[in-house]
Amino acid sequence: MNTRSDAVDLQSLLDSIQEFIVVKDGEGRWLFCNETALKAYGLDGFDYIGITDGELIMVRPVYADGFRYNIETDTLAWQNGHATMVEKSFMGLDGRINTWEVIKTPSFDSDGKRHRLVIVSRNITERKLAEEALKVSENRLRHLAFVDALTGIPNRRGIMDMISQRLAALNASAHRDAGAALLYLDLDNFKRINDQLGHAVGDELLVAFARRTRHALRDADLFGRIGGDEFIIFLACARRDQATDIAQRLCEALQHPWAIKGLQIKTSSSIGVAFYPEAGQDVHTLKRRADEALYQAKAAGRAQVNVYRPEGLAALR
């Protein structure tokens, strides 16, 4: 067997692969490094045998952070006493940040002393980029699943979930007497407007309605579209008088004419109010009872606020 020839072939083989392969002794001195790793560290043509990462910081200061990270993770692998995987990122030859998955495998002699540290690294940049792209896509889809495409505010699923979370926190809190209210509102005569003026005008009216409503609320208030021209609002930390005042002011603000596509549209809004906790302690009960109050506001002539009470409904005129 031609041992010299076999050694040359092995070196050529290790130099041809894209993974980094580095072998160090128990003191951290470099014993072997394939061509891929040498080029990445800017060490091709350099006699690295016997040098340590600490010394390499002085030789190649541009890669100082990488060599410091080598020292830190080498120590971790020795402490673990078994193969240890870490990730490492640095500027590659292609001018972009490259991420490498590094496996450091220590071995010990019969006396338990450090013998060799074999380090194999592979470039996982493309995988990381794909993972990030997938994460962005998933977040976008998740966002779309909870946001109304027309108005940009939470949709039915989004607002119901948000209110449920607020109510769960209130139910678990000792400050339930701080007060909260759910408002159910819609645009009076919206179907007639939509039918007579067209869906394009109707859509712009809904967008303007959502914008004006949001402007009238506090930052902490939750606002979402249930569907069609129906919306709900959750007023947290609002006493009864505060909640009814907000509802009344909102009702008045929504009676002002709307300038849509060169048209002056006159309409109004009816609002039903259900107070927490007497009208309900979960979002579905509060929504149902606020909807009952809204129905009564419609029956009483529209453009008004009605409050749900167990013994009946009271109109605020």
C-alpha positions as CSV (number, residue, x, y, z in Angstrom):
1,M,0.0,0.0,0.0
2,N,1.3,3.4,-0.9
3,T,0.9,5.3,2.4
4,R,2.2,8.6,1.0
5,S,-0.2,8.5,-2.0
6,D,-3.1,7.6,0.3
7,A,-2.3,10.6,2.6
8,V,-2.2,13.0,-0.4
9,D,-5.5,11.6,-1.7
10,L,-7.1,12.1,1.8
11,Q,-5.9,15.7,2.0
12,S,-7.2,16.4,-1.5
13,L,-10.6,14.9,-0.5
14,L,-10.8,17.0,2.7
15,D,-9.8,20.1,0.8
16,S,-12.5,19.6,-1.8
17,I,-15.5,19.5,0.5
18,Q,-17.4,22.6,1.4
19,E,-17.5,21.9,5.2
20,F,-15.0,23.4,7.5
21,I,-12.8,20.7,9.1
22,V,-10.4,21.7,11.9
23,V,-8.5,19.5,14.4
24,K,-7.0,21.0,17.5
25,D,-5.0,19.4,20.3
26,G,-5.9,19.5,24.0
27,E,-4.3,22.9,24.4
28,G,-6.2,24.5,21.6
29,R,-3.4,24.4,19.0
30,W,-4.4,23.9,15.4
31,L,-3.2,20.6,14.0
32,F,-5.2,20.4,10.8
33,C,-7.4,22.6,8.7
34,N,-8.9,21.9,5.3
35,E,-8.7,24.4,2.4
36,T,-12.3,25.6,2.8
37,A,-11.7,26.7,6.4
38,L,-8.4,28.3,5.6
39,K,-9.8,30.4,2.8
40,A,-12.7,31.5,5.0
41,Y,-10.3,32.7,7.7
42,G,-8.0,34.2,5.2
43,L,-5.2,31.8,6.2
44,D,-4.6,30.0,2.9
45,G,-0.8,29.7,2.4
46,F,-0.2,30.4,6.1
47,D,1.6,27.9,8.3
48,Y,-1.1,27.5,11.0
49,I,0.3,24.3,12.6
50,G,0.7,24.8,16.4
51,I,-1.0,28.2,16.5
52,T,-4.0,28.9,18.8
53,D,-7.1,31.0,18.3
54,G,-5.7,33.5,20.8
55,E,-2.7,34.0,18.6
56,L,-4.8,34.1,15.4
57,I,-6.6,37.1,16.8
58,M,-3.3,39.0,16.4
59,V,-2.6,37.5,13.0
60,R,-6.0,38.1,11.5
61,P,-7.7,40.8,13.6
62,V,-10.5,41.2,11.0
63,Y,-11.7,37.7,12.2
64,A,-11.1,38.5,15.9
65,D,-14.8,38.0,16.9
66,G,-14.8,34.6,15.2
67,F,-11.7,33.4,16.9
68,R,-13.0,34.6,20.3
69,Y,-16.2,32.7,19.6
70,N,-14.0,29.6,18.8
71,I,-12.3,29.8,22.2
72,E,-15.6,30.2,24.0
73,T,-17.3,27.3,22.2
74,D,-14.2,25.1,22.4
75,T,-14.3,25.5,26.1
76,L,-18.0,24.6,26.1
77,A,-17.4,21.4,24.2
78,W,-14.6,20.3,26.5
79,Q,-16.8,21.0,29.5
80,N,-19.6,19.0,28.0
81,G,-17.3,16.1,27.3
82,H,-19.3,15.1,24.2
83,A,-20.2,16.4,20.7
84,T,-21.6,19.9,21.1
85,M,-23.4,21.8,18.4
86,V,-23.4,25.6,18.1
87,E,-24.2,28.1,15.4
88,K,-21.7,30.7,14.1
89,S,-22.3,33.7,11.9
90,F,-19.8,35.9,10.1
91,M,-19.2,37.8,6.9
92,G,-18.4,35.3,4.1
93,L,-16.3,35.7,0.9
94,D,-19.6,36.4,-0.9
95,G,-20.1,39.6,1.0
96,R,-23.1,38.4,3.1
97,I,-23.5,37.1,6.6
98,N,-23.1,33.3,6.5
99,T,-24.4,31.1,9.2
100,W,-22.6,27.8,10.0
101,E,-23.7,24.9,12.1
102,V,-20.7,23.7,14.0
103,I,-20.2,20.3,15.8
104,K,-17.3,20.1,18.1
105,T,-16.3,16.6,19.3
106,P,-13.8,16.3,22.1
107,S,-11.7,13.1,22.8
108,F,-9.7,12.3,25.9
109,D,-6.7,10.0,26.5
110,S,-6.7,7.1,28.9
111,D,-5.8,9.4,31.8
112,G,-8.8,11.6,31.1
113,K,-6.7,14.5,29.7
114,R,-7.8,16.5,26.7
115,H,-6.5,14.8,23.5
116,R,-8.2,16.1,20.3
117,L,-11.0,18.4,19.4
118,V,-12.5,17.7,16.0
119,I,-14.6,20.5,14.5
120,V,-16.8,20.1,11.5
121,S,-18.9,23.1,10.3
122,R,-21.4,23.3,7.5
123,N,-22.9,26.3,5.8
124,I,-26.6,26.5,6.7
125,T,-27.1,30.1,5.3
126,E,-29.6,29.0,2.6
127,R,-31.6,27.0,5.2
128,K,-31.6,29.9,7.5
129,L,-32.8,32.3,4.8
130,A,-35.5,29.8,3.9
131,E,-36.6,29.5,7.5
132,E,-36.7,33.3,7.9
133,A,-38.7,33.6,4.7
134,L,-41.1,30.9,5.9
135,K,-41.5,32.7,9.2
136,V,-42.2,36.0,7.5
137,S,-44.8,34.2,5.3
138,E,-46.4,32.5,8.3
139,N,-46.6,35.7,10.3
140,R,-48.2,37.4,7.3
141,L,-50.8,34.7,6.9
142,R,-51.4,34.8,10.7
143,H,-51.8,38.5,10.4
144,L,-54.2,38.2,7.5
145,A,-56.2,35.6,9.4
146,F,-57.0,38.1,12.2
147,V,-57.2,41.4,10.2
148,D,-60.1,42.7,8.1
149,A,-58.8,43.1,4.6
150,L,-61.1,46.2,3.8
151,T,-60.6,48.3,6.9
152,G,-57.3,47.1,8.3
153,I,-58.8,46.6,11.8
154,P,-59.2,43.2,13.5
155,N,-61.8,41.0,11.9
156,R,-64.4,38.9,13.7
157,R,-61.9,36.2,14.8
158,G,-59.3,38.7,15.8
159,I,-61.4,41.0,17.9
160,M,-63.3,38.2,19.6
161,D,-59.9,36.6,20.6
162,M,-58.6,39.9,21.8
163,I,-61.6,40.6,23.9
164,S,-61.6,37.1,25.3
165,Q,-58.0,37.6,26.5
166,R,-58.9,40.9,28.2
167,L,-61.9,39.3,29.9
168,A,-59.8,36.4,31.1
169,A,-57.4,38.8,32.7
170,L,-60.3,40.7,34.2
171,N,-61.9,37.5,35.6
172,A,-58.7,36.5,37.2
173,S,-58.0,40.0,38.6
174,A,-59.0,41.4,41.9
175,H,-59.9,44.7,40.1
176,R,-63.1,43.5,38.4
177,D,-64.9,46.5,39.7
178,A,-62.7,48.8,37.5
179,G,-65.4,48.4,34.9
180,A,-65.6,47.4,31.3
181,A,-68.2,47.5,28.5
182,L,-68.8,46.0,25.1
183,L,-70.4,48.2,22.4
184,Y,-72.1,46.7,19.3
185,L,-72.7,49.2,16.5
186,D,-73.5,49.5,12.9
187,L,-74.4,52.0,10.2
188,D,-78.0,52.9,9.9
189,N,-79.5,52.3,6.5
190,F,-76.3,50.9,5.1
191,K,-78.0,48.4,2.9
192,R,-80.0,51.1,1.1
193,I,-76.8,53.2,0.6
194,N,-75.0,50.1,-0.7
195,D,-77.8,49.2,-3.1
196,Q,-78.4,52.8,-4.4
197,L,-74.8,54.0,-4.6
198,G,-72.9,50.8,-5.3
199,H,-70.5,48.6,-3.4
200,A,-67.5,50.8,-4.1
201,V,-69.1,53.7,-2.3
202,G,-70.3,51.3,0.4
203,D,-66.8,50.0,0.9
204,E,-65.3,53.5,1.2
205,L,-68.0,54.4,3.7
206,L,-67.0,51.4,5.9
207,V,-63.4,52.4,5.7
208,A,-64.2,56.0,6.7
209,F,-66.5,54.7,9.4
210,A,-63.8,52.6,10.9
211,R,-61.3,55.4,10.7
212,R,-63.6,57.9,12.4
213,T,-64.6,55.4,15.1
214,R,-61.0,54.5,15.9
215,H,-60.1,58.2,16.2
216,A,-62.9,58.7,18.8
217,L,-61.6,55.8,21.0
218,R,-58.8,55.6,23.5
219,D,-55.6,53.8,22.6
220,A,-56.3,51.0,25.0
221,D,-59.8,50.3,23.6
222,L,-60.3,47.4,21.3
223,F,-62.2,47.8,18.0
224,G,-63.0,45.3,15.3
225,R,-65.3,44.5,12.4
226,I,-67.7,41.6,12.9
227,G,-68.9,41.6,9.3
228,G,-70.8,43.7,6.9
229,D,-71.4,47.1,8.6
230,E,-71.3,45.6,12.1
231,F,-68.5,46.4,14.5
232,I,-67.8,45.9,18.2
233,I,-65.7,47.9,20.7
234,F,-64.4,46.8,24.1
235,L,-63.8,49.5,26.6
236,A,-61.6,48.2,29.4
237,C,-61.1,50.1,32.7
238,A,-64.1,52.2,32.0
239,R,-66.7,53.1,34.6
240,R,-70.4,53.0,33.6
241,D,-70.5,56.8,33.2
242,Q,-67.3,56.8,31.2
243,A,-68.5,54.1,28.9
244,T,-71.9,55.7,28.2
245,D,-70.2,59.0,27.6
246,I,-67.8,57.5,25.1
247,A,-70.8,55.7,23.4
248,Q,-72.9,58.9,23.3
249,R,-70.0,61.0,21.9
250,L,-69.3,58.3,19.3
251,C,-72.9,58.1,18.3
252,E,-73.0,61.9,17.7
253,A,-69.7,61.9,15.8
254,L,-71.0,59.2,13.4
255,Q,-74.0,61.3,12.5
256,H,-71.8,63.9,10.7
257,P,-72.0,63.7,6.8
258,W,-69.5,61.5,5.0
259,A,-67.7,62.8,1.9
260,I,-67.3,59.7,-0.3
261,K,-66.3,59.8,-4.0
262,G,-67.6,63.4,-4.4
263,L,-70.9,62.6,-2.6
264,Q,-72.2,63.9,0.7
265,I,-73.7,60.8,2.4
266,K,-75.9,61.3,5.5
267,T,-76.3,58.4,7.8
268,S,-76.0,57.6,11.5
269,S,-75.1,54.8,13.8
270,S,-77.0,52.9,16.4
271,I,-75.0,51.5,19.4
272,G,-75.9,48.8,21.9
273,V,-73.9,48.6,25.2
274,A,-73.4,45.7,27.6
275,F,-71.6,46.2,30.8
276,Y,-69.2,43.7,32.4
277,P,-69.8,41.8,34.6
278,E,-73.5,42.2,35.1
279,A,-74.5,41.6,31.5
280,G,-71.9,38.7,31.1
281,Q,-68.4,37.6,31.8
282,D,-67.5,36.1,28.5
283,V,-67.3,37.7,25.1
284,H,-70.1,35.7,23.5
285,T,-72.6,36.6,26.2
286,L,-71.6,40.3,26.2
287,K,-71.8,40.4,22.4
288,R,-75.2,38.8,22.3
289,R,-76.6,41.2,24.9
290,A,-75.0,44.3,23.3
291,D,-76.6,43.1,20.0
292,E,-80.0,42.9,21.8
293,A,-79.5,46.5,22.9
294,L,-78.5,47.5,19.4
295,Y,-81.7,45.9,18.0
296,Q,-83.8,48.0,20.5
297,A,-81.9,51.1,19.5
298,K,-82.9,50.4,15.9
299,A,-86.5,49.8,16.9
300,A,-86.6,53.0,18.9
301,G,-85.7,55.1,15.8
302,R,-81.9,54.6,15.2
303,A,-79.1,57.1,15.9
304,Q,-79.1,56.4,19.6
305,V,-77.4,54.4,22.3
306,N,-79.2,51.7,24.3
307,V,-77.8,49.9,27.4
308,Y,-78.6,46.3,28.2
309,R,-79.9,45.7,31.7
310,P,-81.2,42.3,33.0
311,E,-84.5,43.9,33.8
312,G,-84.8,45.6,30.4
313,L,-83.1,48.0,28.0
314,A,-82.6,51.7,28.7
315,A,-82.2,54.2,25.9
316,L,-79.8,57.2,26.2
317,R,-81.3,60.0,24.2
